[in-house]
C-alpha cells in the first residue's frame, strides 16, 4: 500500500463549478499537509500548507485535513480554465529531517 | 520571494555523455536542497537530499555514482547525470528550503533531459 493515495483522474468540470480533490494516507505521524499545483512541463507551485487538522482558506481555495480519517481535501470554488493543471497532495512528519511524500497527482481540466 | 531557478530548462544529449543541471536559490540561502525525478503523468520521486557542505543522502535504488550531487554553497546545487542513457530521459526538478522554513519546499521549474 502506498503511503499516500490520490486518484489520478483526469477530472473534467465546467467553468464555475466547485472542484473537490482528495487524498488518503496511511502514516498517522504525518502532521504537515500541502497541496501543489503543477502546470505541464513546469515545477510544482505550493498552493496551500496546513499543520495538523482543520480548515484553511485562501481566496477560492480551501484545504481540509481530517486526521481521524487520514483524509485531506482541496476545494476550488468558482473554477477557472486557468485552474487546469495537475494537483499534487503532499505530506510529511514533524521532524525537520522528514521527507515530503507526494501523491501521484490529479489532472484537472476546467471546460470553458 | 523564495524563488528557485534551474538551468538548463531543456537538454538533449547523446548516449554516454554527462549532463550537469544547476539549481539556484535566488533570494534565500538554501540549507537543504532536494532533487526529484518525474516521469510523464507520474508523481515526483525523491532522488537525493543535499545539505550545504555535506555529502548528499540518496534514496534507495538511486545510483550515487551515476547521479552526482554537489551542494557547494548555500545558493547552488548541481546534479550531474554521468554516462547518460535513454532510460535516464526524464523531468528533473530541484527544490530548496531554508532552516526556518521547516518542511516547506520551493521548487524550481524543472529540467527536461532527453538522451538519444
Contacts between the chains, C-beta under 8 A, distances in Angstrom:
chain1	res1	chain2	res2	distance
A	6	B	43	8.0
A	8	B	41	7.3
A	32	B	102	7.8
A	32	B	103	4.6
A	34	B	104	7.7
A	36	B	107	7.7
A	41	B	91	7.4
A	41	B	110	7.0
A	41	B	112	6.7
A	42	B	109	5.7
A	42	B	110	6.4
A	43	B	4	7.7
A	43	B	6	7.6
A	43	B	93	5.1
A	43	B	95	7.9
A	43	B	107	4.0
A	43	B	108	5.2
A	43	B	109	4.6
A	43	B	110	4.7
A	44	B	44	7.1
A	44	B	93	7.4
A	44	B	107	4.8
A	45	B	107	7.1
A	46	B	104	6.9
A	46	B	105	7.7
A	46	B	106	7.1
A	46	B	107	7.8
A	49	B	104	6.0
A	88	B	43	6.3
A	88	B	44	7.3
A	92	B	103	4.8
A	94	B	103	8.0
A	96	B	99	7.9
A	96	B	102	5.9
A	96	B	103	7.2
A	98	B	103	6.6
A	99	B	46	5.9
A	99	B	49	7.3
A	100	B	46	7.7
A	100	B	103	6.7
A	100	B	105	6.3
A	102	B	43	4.7
A	102	B	44	4.9
A	103	B	43	6.3
A	104	B	42	6.5
A	104	B	43	4.4
A	105	B	41	8.0
A	105	B	42	7.8
A	105	B	43	5.4
A	107	B	41	7.6
